[in-house]
Amino acid sequence: MTSFRLPPCDDPVRPAEVPGIRIALDGRTVEGVDGQSIAGVILGSGILAWRTTSKNARPRGVFCGIGVCFDCLVEVNGARDVRACQRRARDGDVVTTQYDELPVRVRAAPFEEVPDDRA
């Protein structure tokens, strides 16, 4: 499935033809059009969620779409924590989904009693 576009002859605005692009998402080729965000290309291919939460493995994709939240994080060409809704897709981008486990909580040792020598 590719991104939905009106054929240029049916579009009342009559835009110029836009070149297509291809990105690799977890090794799978996904097609879009030049100018789309990475999230737009992924959503246009029919994938609604590409990340899971660390705590309960709940699916996440685009939530706000304006870069405020962190639900659409991906790795792009080796750079981690990229917001897919904010990054414009470029032909040949390599996108990898991210999953980060929660950090292990280290419990501090209980305080030791310090003798009071003031008596």
Secondary structure, DSSP 8 states (H G I E B T S, - for coil): -------GGG-TT------EEEEEETTEEEEEETT-BHHHHHHHTT--EEEE-TTT--EEE-SSSSSSSSTTEEEETTEEEEETTTSB--TT-EEEE-------------------TT-
